[in-house]
Amino acid sequence: MSKIIKKTIVTGSAGFIGASLCVKLLQRGDTVIGVDNHNDYYDPKIKKSRVDILKKYPNYHHYIIDLVEEKKLKKIFEDHMPQDVVNLAAQAGVRYSLKNPLAYINSNILGFSNILENCRSHKIKHLVYASTSSVYGANTKIPFSEHDNVNHPLSVYAASKKSNELMAHAYSYLFKIPTTGLRFFTVYGPWGRPDMALFKFTKSILEEKPIDVFNYGKHTRDFTYIDDIVKGVIKTIDNPAKSNKNWDSNHPDPATSNAPWRIYNIGNNNPVKLMDYIDALEKNLGKKAKINFLPLQPGDVQDTYANTDNLNEKFKYKPTTSVIDGVSSFVKWYKGYYKV
């Protein structure tokens, strides 16, 4: 029996998670249609470098458009007729959402609406989309569970991602589109985002400049290595969401539904103190950080810790990369990419 080649649209394909996912899908023989607006939220050069790798695969197609460009997005769906869609395009960043909230409305809500409409009209078999651990907001019960309510976001970014989960549910219920939302927990690794802590810390330590450490270093984060994230994403892509036959409307489970809709945490299930993370970085760089301790920033949560029992039970998913090994891999990549 010949292998069925899947066609998948991946939005945010020039991004950190998006590009890493595309490589794995291409390597297994899928046709991947990448969509990205190449915005300048962080250095577009690294986005171009990621896409240059993807373009080496003959089964990759790349489009530079914004998800709010309705007609252009519709034509991509019509031209390629994909089976699956993975929406990783978003305006990211908690702190930036304090300065430019409208960017999050355009990208994360209007753009996602266009994705949903195209999934409906083109009868997509499965939509997988990025949510975030930030939706847990004011929740302090840890580990964070998908079965807990998340009704108190602390940033516009988190609120926009919570809205994605709600919008997806409406489409799953009304049009029977299987949708799966993935709440990512602090993803790091090679080809990472320059706006995130590991990237910033590495650059500053190498340049012997001080690093800003918020909440006086009293953070814990469920740091999750990029390869582990991608494995989890692929497992969900290949297993479309199904309705929960035991869902009780009198006691509604926030993680499932009587519609084909699911929410999963995707994290390391092993929180690490921020100062231990910095220590691992210092050891790999062979340099000590000059630390500027600062108070907790508006919109930040103190601790994140993913309960990943659902993902493990459903897909036998369990991350395997330690922070020590993950940081080491990042530093090797960083030094090679920037020739330092």
Rosetta blueprint (number, residue, H / E / L):
1 M L
2 S L
3 K L
4 I L
5 I L
6 K L
7 K E
8 T E
9 I E
10 V E
11 T E
12 G L
13 S L
14 A L
15 G L
16 F H
17 I H
18 G H
19 A H
20 S H
21 L H
22 C H
23 V H
24 K H
25 L H
26 L H
27 Q H
28 R L
29 G L
30 D L
31 T E
32 V E
33 I E
34 G E
35 V E
36 D E
37 N L
38 H L
39 N L
40 D L
41 Y L
42 Y L
43 D L
44 P H
45 K H
46 I H
47 K H
48 K H
49 S H
50 R H
51 V H
52 D H
53 I H
54 L H
55 K L
56 K L
57 Y L
58 P L
59 N L
60 Y E
61 H E
62 H E
63 Y E
64 I E
65 I L
66 D L
67 L L
68 V L
69 E L
70 E H
71 K H
72 K H
73 L H
74 K H
75 K H
76 I H
77 F H
78 E H
79 D H
80 H H
81 M L
82 P L
83 Q L
84 D E
85 V E
86 V E
87 N E
88 L L
89 A L
90 A L
91 Q L
92 A L
93 G L
94 V L
95 R L
96 Y H
97 S H
98 L H
99 K H
100 N L
101 P H
102 L H
103 A H
104 Y H
105 I H
106 N H
107 S H
108 N H
109 I H
110 L H
111 G H
112 F H
113 S H
114 N H
115 I H
116 L H
117 E H
118 N H
119 C H
120 R H
121 S H
122 H L
123 K L
124 I L
125 K L
126 H E
127 L E
128 V E
129 Y E
130 A E
131 S E
132 T E
133 S H
134 S H
135 V H
136 Y H
137 G L
138 A L
139 N L
140 T L
141 K L
142 I L
143 P L
144 F E
145 S L
146 E L
147 H L
148 D L
149 N L
150 V L
151 N L
152 H L
153 P L
154 L L
155 S L
156 V H
157 Y H
158 A H
159 A H
160 S H
161 K H
162 K H
163 S H
164 N H
165 E H
166 L H
167 M H
168 A H
169 H H
170 A H
171 Y H
172 S H
173 Y H
174 L H
175 F H
176 K L
177 I L
178 P L
179 T E
180 T E
181 G E
182 L E
183 R E
184 F E
185 F L
186 T L
187 V E
188 Y E
189 G L
190 P L
191 W L
192 G L
193 R L
194 P L
195 D L
196 M L
197 A H
198 L H
199 F H
200 K H
201 F H
202 T H
203 K H
204 S H
205 I H
206 L H
207 E L
208 E L
209 K L
210 P L
211 I E
212 D E
213 V E
214 F H
215 N H
216 Y H
217 G H
218 K L
219 H L
220 T E
221 R E
222 D L
223 F L
224 T E
225 Y E
226 I H
227 D H
228 D H
229 I H
230 V H
231 K H
232 G H
233 V H
234 I H
235 K H
236 T H
237 I H
238 D L
239 N L
240 P L
241 A L
242 K L
243 S L
244 N L
245 K L
246 N L
247 W L
248 D L
249 S L
250 N L
251 H L
252 P L
253 D L
254 P L
255 A L
256 T L
257 S L
258 N L
259 A L
260 P L
261 W E
262 R E
263 I E
264 Y E
265 N E
266 I E
267 G L
268 N L
269 N L
270 N L
271 P L
272 V E
273 K E
274 L H
275 M H
276 D H
277 Y H
278 I H
279 D H
280 A H
281 L H
282 E H
283 K H
284 N H
285 L H
286 G L
287 K L
288 K L
289 A L
290 K L
291 I E
292 N E
293 F E
294 L L
295 P L
296 L L
297 Q L
298 P L
299 G L
300 D L
301 V L
302 Q L
303 D E
304 T L
305 Y L
306 A E
307 N L
308 T L
309 D H
310 N H
311 L H
312 N H
313 E H
314 K H
315 F H
316 K L
317 Y L
318 K L
319 P L
320 T L
321 T L
322 S L
323 V H
324 I H
325 D H
326 G H
327 V H
328 S H
329 S H
330 F H
331 V H
332 K H
333 W H
334 Y H
335 K H
336 G H
337 Y H
338 Y H
339 K L
340 V L
